[in-house]
Amino acid sequence: MATAKLWTDEEVAADPRVRAVFDDIRATRKSDFVNNFWRALANQPALLERTWSSIKDVMINPGALDPLTRELIYIAVSTANGCSYCVHSHTAAARAKGLTDAQHGELIAIIGMAAETNALATVLQIPVDPEFEVK
């Protein structure tokens, strides 16, 4: 159960500030669906606006990384942070951007391997090789 109220479309329509963000989400994504993450953030319009703006800058605007790669990174970080909601939503987004079952399997293997070797390096307190340092 959510710890914050999830705004309905009727409530969104009554608040011009929230409605503007939801309209932009729908237009940007070319979908009428606005997920629960945004519906929860609607309780704090400034946070909603700031977060949507940042998401567009990082995940949508053109950059050096392609959209699928961005989603894969988001899934990996969300897994590391234990955010089931983000793992689910960004896996759906990655699938919409072409993620195949084979790619998803490799992603899971990489995330699992990184978690294992990260834990080993951490528990062993292995010093960073000088060759890996930026000079």
N, C-alpha and C positions, 0 to 999 in steps of 0.2 A: 504494500500500500504506500502511496506517495506521502511524503511529509509536508507537501504543499498542495494547495488547491490547483487542479488542472482546469484551465479556463475553457469554457465552451465557445463555440463559434458566435453565439448570441452575446456573450460577455465581451468577446474580442471586438465585435462590431460596435459595441457601445463605448469603446475607449479609443479615440483617434490615434493615440501614440502607439498602442499595441496593435491596432488594426493596420497601421502603416507598415510595421515590421512583418506581420503575418502576410500582408499583401505582397511584400517584397520576397518573402520566403516562397510563396506560391508561384510568383512570376519567375524567380530565379530557378526554381526546381521544375518549373513547368508541370505542376501538380497541385491539386486542391488539398492534398494531404499535408497537414502540419502535425508533426509528432509530439508526443507528450513532453519531451524535453523543453520545447518552446512554450508549450501550454503551462508548464510549471514556472518558467522564467517570467511569464506574463505578469506574475504577482509583483515583480519589480521592473517596471518599464525601462529604467536606465540600464539595468543589468541585461535585460533582453536586447536592447538596442546595441549595447557595447559588444555583447557576445556574438550576435548575428553579424555585426560589422567585422569582427575579428575572424569569424569562421569564413566569411566571404573572402577576406584578404588571404588567409592561409590555405583554404581548401578549394576555392572556386576560381579566383582570379588566376590568369595565366602565370606560369612560373617555370622554373627549370625542371621540376618533377611533374610527370604526367599524372592525371587524376587518379588512375588506379593505384599507382605507387603511393600517392598520398594516403589513400584509403588503407592500404596494407600497413603503412607505418602507424596510422591511427589505431588499427586493430591491435597491432603489437604493443603499443604503449598502453592502450586500454586494458589489454590482458595483464600486462605488468602491474597496472594500477588496480586491478581487480574490479573494473567497471563493466559488469555484465550488460548494462543498458547500451553502453557505447560499443562494446564488442558486437552486439546484435545489430545495432543501427548501422554501424559502418561496414559490417559484413554484408548487409542488405545493399548498402550503397556501392560496395565493391562489386557485388554480383551484377548490379545494374550497369556498372562500367565495364563489364566483361569478365570478371573473375570466374575462372573455370573450377570444377571440382578438383582437378589435378593441381592447379595453382593453390587452391585453398589447403589441400593436403600438404604441399610443400611449405606453405606459410606456417601451418601448425607445427610441422617438424622443426622449422627454424626457430619459432618462438620457444618451443620446448627445449631445443638444444641450447639456445642462448640463456634460458633460465637456469639450466643445469650448469653450464660452464661459468656463468656469472656467479652462481652460488659457490662453486669450487674456488674460483679466483678470490672471492671475498673471504671465505673461511680460511684459505691459505695465506691471505694477505700478500699475494704475489706482487712484487714491485714492477712498475711499468718499465718496459725495455727502453733505453735511451733512443733507440731507432724509431720508436713510436711517438716521441715528443715533437711538437711543432717547434721549429727553430726560427 
